[in-house]
């Protein structure tokens, strides 16, 4: 009973931290481009501002991958939340596009620790792979609920109080949450309970040394698998850059926020379809990515569906893809390698999110950025080694 209480408490705290972090992140999507424009930034420079946030994730992800496995998750969660909040407070006083670029690069680095740390702890507290899948789906649900509420909330804050007050508010929310994380997560208590829970039937102890099933993650996960999250992140980076600048928004920050919320509502629909967790994560990743690519192609050729419907379909595809990727990685990886595997996943997302906005800023005057998103997704699907991954799942 004590173990169950610890498990539930840890999961709730982790969901809270990720909700706040995602809320702050998504609240900035509809307002960062207008904020950069208000500072005098050109469209190509805006793409760099959005992209540098992701590229500075890379060193943070690398440090988190090994640091979380060695030292645990709590310190990285607390550090990431509090420092990211302080950076947002500084961002509220920025008056120059280059200063904003520097601030966003720092923010990208410090928030890079949060996702691997939280996902690692979530994967470790599960008793089996089925529960891991449920926890990852719960993570997707939390992410989606935050992204449903936050774009409209961010747009409303700016419309009512301005950019400076909005960034200040979001920064203090992160700082307070980081302080709560310090007192709310007793990781040592969790480790002791987990050791007792898994001692009678720990799979790691039963396997002989050198067993590839629990060896280096790269021995079981084909590296080309990470082309899919990279392609998906590229397409999302293009979407997040282009959406606030589309003529359908009529230059309204509030309309942009509503459009971002529509994407998250679509994700909420598919995340609520619990029967999807019974389908192979490889199939969910493949067909979800294909559906996402087709929607972007339709938007690039101005198909008859309205923008709101297209965004809702994009959200539905994301609700299938993201939990499937996390479930697959958790199911084929040893618990003492979770930090590294999820950091590699975060690196893939970061590289894609860096490339996407920069490419969109360069090509939007002569080519539809949504067609480039379609190309990225189809290329990543062509590189996906389905046969090898299927053998990995069966192993």
Residue, then its C-alpha position, 0 to 999 in steps of 0.5 A: x500500500x505504501x508503494x502505491x501511495x508513493x507511486x501515485x504521489x510521484x506521478x501527480x507531482x511529475x504531471x504537475x511540473x510538466x503541465x506548468x512547463x508546457x503551459x509556459x512554453x505553449x503560452x509563448x507560441x502565439x506571442x513570441x513572433x508578434x513580440x519579436x516584430x514589436x522589437x523590430x525583428x525581420x521574419x528570417x530573424x524571427x525564425x532564428x529566435x524560435x529555432x535557437x531555443x531548440x538548438x541550445x537544447x542539445x548540450x542540455x539534453x546531453x548533460x541530462x541524459x547521463x546526469x539523470x541516470x547517475x544523480x537522479x531526476x529531482x535536482x534537474x527538475x528543480x534547477x530547470x524550473x527555477x532558472x527558466x523562470x528567472x530567464x523569463x523575468x529577464x525576457x520581460x525587460x528585453x528591448x532588442x531582437x539580439x537580446x531576445x535571441x540570447x535570452x531564448x538560447x539560455x531558456x532553451x538550455x535550462x529547460x532541456x533538463x526537464x523533459x528527460x528527467x520527468x520522463x525517466x522518473x515516470x518510466x521508472x515508477x511503472x510496474x510493467x510495460x502496460x503501466x508504462x504505456x499508461x503513464x506515457x499516455x498520461x504525460x501526453x494528456x497533461x501536455x495536451x491539456x496544457x497546450x489547449x489552455x495556454x495559447x489562448x491564455x497567453x494571447x489573453x494575457x498579452x491583450x490585457x496586460x502587455x508583453x512585459x507583464x505576461x512574461x513576468x507572470x509566466x516566470x513567477x509561475x515557473x519559479x514557484x513550481x520549482x520550489x514546490x518540486x524541491x519539497x514535493x518529490x522525495x526521490x530517495x523515498x521513491x528509490x527505496x520503495x521501488x527497490x522493494x517492489x521490484x526485488x522479487x521479480x526484477x528482470x535485470x537481475x534475471x538476465x545474464x551479463x551482456x544480454x543485449x536486451x538490457x545493454x546499450x540502448x543503441x544496440x536495440x533501437x535503430x538510429x534511423x528510428x530517431x529520424x521520425x521524431x526529428x521530421x515531426x519536430x521539423x514540421x511542428x517548428x514550421x507550423x509554430x513559425x507560420x501559424x501566427x503569420x498566416x492571413x487567416x489570423x488577421x494579425x490577431x494574437x488572440x486568433x493565433x492562440x485559438x488556432x494553437x488551442x485547436x491543435x491541442x483539442x485534436x490531440x485530446x481527442x485521440x489521447x482519449x481513445x484508450x483502445x489505441x494503446x493496444x496497437x503496436x507503437x511502431x504502427x501508431x508512429x508510422x500511420x500517425x506520421x503519414x496522416x500528419x504528412x498528408x494534412x501538411x500537403x493538403x494545407x500546402x495546396x490549399x485544399x478545401x478544408x478550412x484552416x481550423x479543421x486542418x489544425x484539428x487533424x494535425x492535433x489528432x495525428x500528434x495525439x497518436x504519435x508522441x505517446x507511441x514514440x515514448x512507449x516504444x523507447x521505454x518498452x525496449x530499454x533498460x531502466x538504468x538507460x532511460x535518461x540517455x534514451x529520452x535525452x536522445x529523443x529530446x535531441x531529435x526533437x530539438x534539432x528538428x525544432x531548430x531546423x523547421x522555423x529557420x527553413x520556414x523563414x527562408x522559403x515562405x516568400x516563394x514556397x509554402x512552408x507546409x510543403x517543406x513540412x510534408x517533405x520532411x515527414x515523408x523523408x523520415x518515414x522512408x528512412x524508418x527501418x520497419x523490419x528491424x524495429x519489429x524484430x526489436x519489439x518481438x525480442 
